[in-house]
Amino acid sequence: MDSAWVLQAEQMDRHWLGHDWLPSQIVAANPFLIMLLIPFFSYVGYPQLNRVFRLTPLRKISIGMFVMVAAYVFSAWIQSRIDGGGKPSIGWMFIGYVILTSSEVMVSITSLEFSYTQAPRKIKSFIMAIYLLSISVGNAFTAGVNAVIVNEDGSSKLAGSHYFLFFAGMMLLAAVVFIPFAACYKEKTYIQDES
């Protein structure tokens, strides 16, 4: 998302909060928001959701995947305004980063902890490697899509908001496929000092 959003920011009104932003500066919102949203989810968001239904790690991940769909749809909405001749404020991108980072907190952090706690002590390192490999596979998929969608003249087969909607659809598919696997999974936590 970061590189796509930098390209999107080039087409936006970058004067926001009394400052002229460079397209790549909005990316700095992500680590800042991670530091804010981790305690927010830990002390406010998750306890409130847990009042509605029992919030397991796999449910956090599932919810986060659907929130990621919303982040892509939001990006598509911004791009549709740009494609329609508008020049929306880069401030809209900050809202997009709040949605994106919320998803990242729910999925990435929970997945990392879940992978570690569910692996027996003897294969914890292997499971962590598989977890990191899954991130590489996702990046390779995105790179492959970006290579395939380029026309001979350099234009894109998924121009404008269609690019973001494609990834929203892929994330939605992944989230829907994930649910039955998560529902069938039987958790068993392995602590580090197990005998």
Contacts in CASP RR format, 6 or more apart in sequence:
PFRMAT RR
TARGET T0000
AUTHOR 0000-0000-0000
METHOD contacts of the structure
MODEL  1
MDSAWVLQAEQMDRHWLGHDWLPSQIVAANPFLIMLLIPFFSYVGYPQLN
RVFRLTPLRKISIGMFVMVAAYVFSAWIQSRIDGGGKPSIGWMFIGYVIL
TSSEVMVSITSLEFSYTQAPRKIKSFIMAIYLLSISVGNAFTAGVNAVIV
NEDGSSKLAGSHYFLFFAGMMLLAAVVFIPFAACYKEKTYIQDES
1 71 0 8 1.000
1 72 0 8 1.000
1 75 0 8 1.000
1 100 0 8 1.000
2 27 0 8 1.000
2 30 0 8 1.000
4 75 0 8 1.000
4 163 0 8 1.000
4 164 0 8 1.000
5 26 0 8 1.000
5 27 0 8 1.000
5 75 0 8 1.000
5 93 0 8 1.000
6 23 0 8 1.000
6 24 0 8 1.000
6 26 0 8 1.000
6 27 0 8 1.000
7 23 0 8 1.000
8 75 0 8 1.000
8 78 0 8 1.000
8 79 0 8 1.000
8 82 0 8 1.000
8 93 0 8 1.000
9 21 0 8 1.000
9 23 0 8 1.000
9 24 0 8 1.000
9 26 0 8 1.000
9 90 0 8 1.000
9 93 0 8 1.000
10 23 0 8 1.000
11 82 0 8 1.000
11 87 0 8 1.000
12 78 0 8 1.000
12 82 0 8 1.000
12 87 0 8 1.000
12 88 0 8 1.000
12 89 0 8 1.000
12 90 0 8 1.000
12 92 0 8 1.000
12 93 0 8 1.000
13 87 0 8 1.000
13 88 0 8 1.000
13 89 0 8 1.000
13 90 0 8 1.000
14 20 0 8 1.000
14 21 0 8 1.000
14 22 0 8 1.000
14 23 0 8 1.000
14 90 0 8 1.000
15 21 0 8 1.000
15 89 0 8 1.000
15 90 0 8 1.000
16 89 0 8 1.000
16 90 0 8 1.000
16 91 0 8 1.000
16 94 0 8 1.000
17 91 0 8 1.000
21 90 0 8 1.000
26 90 0 8 1.000
26 93 0 8 1.000
26 94 0 8 1.000
26 97 0 8 1.000
29 93 0 8 1.000
29 94 0 8 1.000
29 97 0 8 1.000
29 101 0 8 1.000
30 97 0 8 1.000
30 100 0 8 1.000
30 101 0 8 1.000
30 104 0 8 1.000
33 97 0 8 1.000
33 98 0 8 1.000
33 101 0 8 1.000
34 101 0 8 1.000
34 104 0 8 1.000
34 105 0 8 1.000
37 98 0 8 1.000
37 101 0 8 1.000
37 102 0 8 1.000
37 105 0 8 1.000
38 105 0 8 1.000
38 109 0 8 1.000
41 102 0 8 1.000
41 105 0 8 1.000
41 106 0 8 1.000
46 55 0 8 1.000
46 60 0 8 1.000
49 55 0 8 1.000
49 63 0 8 1.000
53 59 0 8 1.000
56 187 0 8 1.000
57 110 0 8 1.000
57 113 0 8 1.000
57 114 0 8 1.000
57 187 0 8 1.000
58 114 0 8 1.000
58 182 0 8 1.000
58 185 0 8 1.000
58 187 0 8 1.000
59 182 0 8 1.000
60 106 0 8 1.000
60 107 0 8 1.000
60 110 0 8 1.000
61 106 0 8 1.000
61 107 0 8 1.000
61 110 0 8 1.000
61 111 0 8 1.000
61 114 0 8 1.000
61 178 0 8 1.000
61 182 0 8 1.000
62 175 0 8 1.000
62 178 0 8 1.000
62 179 0 8 1.000
62 182 0 8 1.000
63 106 0 8 1.000
64 102 0 8 1.000
64 103 0 8 1.000
64 106 0 8 1.000
64 107 0 8 1.000
65 103 0 8 1.000
65 107 0 8 1.000
65 171 0 8 1.000
65 174 0 8 1.000
65 175 0 8 1.000
65 178 0 8 1.000
66 172 0 8 1.000
66 175 0 8 1.000
67 99 0 8 1.000
67 102 0 8 1.000
67 103 0 8 1.000
67 106 0 8 1.000
68 100 0 8 1.000
68 103 0 8 1.000
68 107 0 8 1.000
68 171 0 8 1.000
68 175 0 8 1.000
69 168 0 8 1.000
69 169 0 8 1.000
69 171 0 8 1.000
69 172 0 8 1.000
69 175 0 8 1.000
70 99 0 8 1.000
70 103 0 8 1.000
71 96 0 8 1.000
71 99 0 8 1.000
71 100 0 8 1.000
71 103 0 8 1.000
72 164 0 8 1.000
72 165 0 8 1.000
72 167 0 8 1.000
72 168 0 8 1.000
72 169 0 8 1.000
72 171 0 8 1.000
73 164 0 8 1.000
73 165 0 8 1.000
73 168 0 8 1.000
74 95 0 8 1.000
74 96 0 8 1.000
74 99 0 8 1.000
75 96 0 8 1.000
75 164 0 8 1.000
76 161 0 8 1.000
76 162 0 8 1.000
76 163 0 8 1.000
76 164 0 8 1.000
76 165 0 8 1.000
76 168 0 8 1.000
77 161 0 8 1.000
78 88 0 8 1.000
78 92 0 8 1.000
78 93 0 8 1.000
79 160 0 8 1.000
79 161 0 8 1.000
79 163 0 8 1.000
79 164 0 8 1.000
80 160 0 8 1.000
80 161 0 8 1.000
81 88 0 8 1.000
82 88 0 8 1.000
82 160 0 8 1.000
83 160 0 8 1.000
83 161 0 8 1.000
111 131 0 8 1.000
112 131 0 8 1.000
115 127 0 8 1.000
115 128 0 8 1.000
115 130 0 8 1.000
115 131 0 8 1.000
116 124 0 8 1.000
116 127 0 8 1.000
116 128 0 8 1.000
117 189 0 8 1.000
117 190 0 8 1.000
117 191 0 8 1.000
118 127 0 8 1.000
118 187 0 8 1.000
118 188 0 8 1.000
118 189 0 8 1.000
118 190 0 8 1.000
119 126 0 8 1.000
119 127 0 8 1.000
119 128 0 8 1.000
119 190 0 8 1.000
120 190 0 8 1.000
120 194 0 8 1.000
121 190 0 8 1.000
121 192 0 8 1.000
121 194 0 8 1.000
124 190 0 8 1.000
142 167 0 8 1.000
145 166 0 8 1.000
148 157 0 8 1.000
149 156 0 8 1.000
149 157 0 8 1.000
149 158 0 8 1.000
149 163 0 8 1.000
150 156 0 8 1.000
150 157 0 8 1.000
151 157 0 8 1.000
156 163 0 8 1.000
158 166 0 8 1.000
END
